Amino acid sequence: MERVTNQSPAFTRSNAETLIDPSQLQSFINNTNDLMWSVDRNLRLVISNRKFDETWGKMFRNDTFHEADNVVSRRLHFALLYERAFKGESFMETEYTEGPAEQWVDVWYHPVITANEITGVSCYGRDVTSHKHEIERFLLLESVVATCPDAILIAETGPHEKWPKIVYVNEALLRITGYSNEEIIGKNPNFLIGANSDRKQLNHLKECFECSKPCEIEIINYKKDGGEFWMNMAMAPVSDLMGGQPTHFIAIGRDVTERVRNIDAIKEQNIKLSEIARVQSHEVRGPLARIKGLINLLSTNTHSLDSKSATEIMQFLKISSNEMDAVISKIMIQTEGIMLSGKSLSIERVQDISRYREDRLP
């Protein structure tokens, strides 16, 4: 586009034309980081500021041969947009350029009216590249949060609020609790607690909330249908952009019901195994003591025992060994039952234990 020389722009204000000194206007528009320019009816550049010249000025000049096609394409693109403004339309379009650096610019187009006639187009552009990137990062973060398998809750707090109010929950929390989004938004997180929720854990959570400190608790929560579930929840405050008081709290929770149940089952199993060991140790000591006594009797009276006495001792040894084997089999059955979490032993397993006993008998 050609720049119009020795021409002063005119603007209509309250039907009275006021001329502005070009140098003052140029100085004024140069002191902004936004792009400003205008064109006349012949699409010639009337005025532009420094930011426009630095950003897009080269696109309107055929400086090099290899840029020509791109420049022509850009000129045609802007010509179509100017034509809309020449028809009296004011509008905004977002422009994107790839090089030398990626850039997004929101451009507003307005018709310039002189004596009730559209004589040109004034344009105002603002670089929104950083804003675009922030939106992209936000959308990426939102996608990660929305699809996260852990429950995520964000609550907004106020200076006089006892508890924050929920402003966001992800799909995982809805799936775990059975509530809908509409049923949760606006409530405080306490709606998940119930009769069996640990009060010590809740008090710890409240203290951390009041002091704006992060914390982690493991507590029983309640679903919409009243069902209990264990949740490991980590909560942390989120401060405003100035790093001042927290404006929100984020909580990330994981359903650990299965793990808690497994730990409880293991604890119960260990208690039962300890009880078996305690009781059966007494039953083992009797036949074991007799066997040891008979062996001692044989070892100290090897040459003085007659055939009848030796036969009796061997018979007592057999009885005592059978008693001990019965105790061992009983221990196996009891521990097997515990390992199967109270389920009945299968016929095959009982037969295996019986065969073990038969093989052990003399």
Rosetta blueprint (number, residue, H / E / L):
1 M L
2 E L
3 R E
4 V L
5 T L
6 N L
7 Q L
8 S L
9 P L
10 A E
11 F E
12 T E
13 R E
14 S L
15 N L
16 A E
17 E E
18 T E
19 L E
20 I L
21 D L
22 P H
23 S H
24 Q H
25 L H
26 Q H
27 S H
28 F H
29 I H
30 N H
31 N L
32 T L
33 N L
34 D L
35 L E
36 M E
37 W E
38 S E
39 V E
40 D E
41 R L
42 N L
43 L L
44 R L
45 L E
46 V E
47 I E
48 S E
49 N L
50 R H
51 K H
52 F H
53 D H
54 E H
55 T H
56 W L
57 G H
58 K H
59 M H
60 F H
61 R L
62 N L
63 D L
64 T L
65 F H
66 H H
67 E H
68 A H
69 D H
70 N H
71 V H
72 V H
73 S H
74 R H
75 R H
76 L H
77 H H
78 F H
79 A H
80 L H
81 L H
82 Y H
83 E H
84 R H
85 A H
86 F H
87 K L
88 G L
89 E L
90 S L
91 F E
92 M E
93 E E
94 T E
95 E E
96 Y E
97 T E
98 E L
99 G L
100 P L
101 A L
102 E L
103 Q E
104 W E
105 V E
106 D E
107 V E
108 W E
109 Y E
110 H E
111 P E
112 V E
113 I E
114 T E
115 A L
116 N L
117 E E
118 I E
119 T E
120 G E
121 V E
122 S E
123 C E
124 Y E
125 G E
126 R E
127 D E
128 V L
129 T H
130 S H
131 H H
132 K H
133 H H
134 E H
135 I H
136 E H
137 R H
138 F H
139 L H
140 L H
141 L H
142 E H
143 S H
144 V H
145 V H
146 A H
147 T H
148 C L
149 P L
150 D L
151 A E
152 I E
153 L E
154 I E
155 A E
156 E E
157 T L
158 G L
159 P L
160 H L
161 E L
162 K L
163 W L
164 P L
165 K E
166 I E
167 V E
168 Y E
169 V E
170 N L
171 E H
172 A H
173 L H
174 L H
175 R H
176 I H
177 T H
178 G L
179 Y L
180 S L
181 N H
182 E H
183 E H
184 I H
185 I L
186 G L
187 K L
188 N L
189 P H
190 N H
191 F H
192 L H
193 I L
194 G L
195 A L
196 N L
197 S L
198 D L
199 R H
200 K H
201 Q H
202 L H
203 N H
204 H H
205 L H
206 K H
207 E H
208 C H
209 F H
210 E H
211 C L
212 S L
213 K L
214 P L
215 C E
216 E E
217 I E
218 E E
219 I E
220 I E
221 N E
222 Y E
223 K L
224 K L
225 D L
226 G L
227 G L
228 E E
229 F E
230 W E
231 M E
232 N E
233 M E
234 A E
235 M E
236 A E
237 P E
238 V E
239 S E
240 D L
241 L L
242 M L
243 G L
244 G L
245 Q L
246 P E
247 T E
248 H E
249 F E
250 I E
251 A E
252 I E
253 G E
254 R E
255 D E
256 V L
257 T H
258 E H
259 R H
260 V H
261 R H
262 N H
263 I H
264 D H
265 A H
266 I H
267 K H
268 E H
269 Q H
270 N H
271 I H
272 K H
273 L H
274 S H
275 E H
276 I H
277 A H
278 R H
279 V H
280 Q H
281 S H
282 H H
283 E H
284 V H
285 R H
286 G H
287 P H
288 L H
289 A H
290 R H
291 I H
292 K H
293 G H
294 L H
295 I H
296 N H
297 L H
298 L H
299 S H
300 T H
301 N L
302 T L
303 H L
304 S L
305 L L
306 D L
307 S H
308 K H
309 S H
310 A H
311 T H
312 E H
313 I H
314 M H
315 Q H
316 F H
317 L H
318 K H
319 I H
320 S H
321 S H
322 N H
323 E H
324 M H
325 D H
326 A H
327 V H
328 I H
329 S H
330 K H
331 I H
332 M H
333 I H
334 Q H
335 T H
336 E H
337 G H
338 I H
339 M H
340 L L
341 S L
342 G L
343 K L
344 S L
345 L L
346 S L
347 I H
348 E H
349 R H
350 V H
351 Q H
352 D H
353 I H
354 S H
355 R H
356 Y H
357 R H
358 E H
359 D H
360 R H
361 L L
362 P L
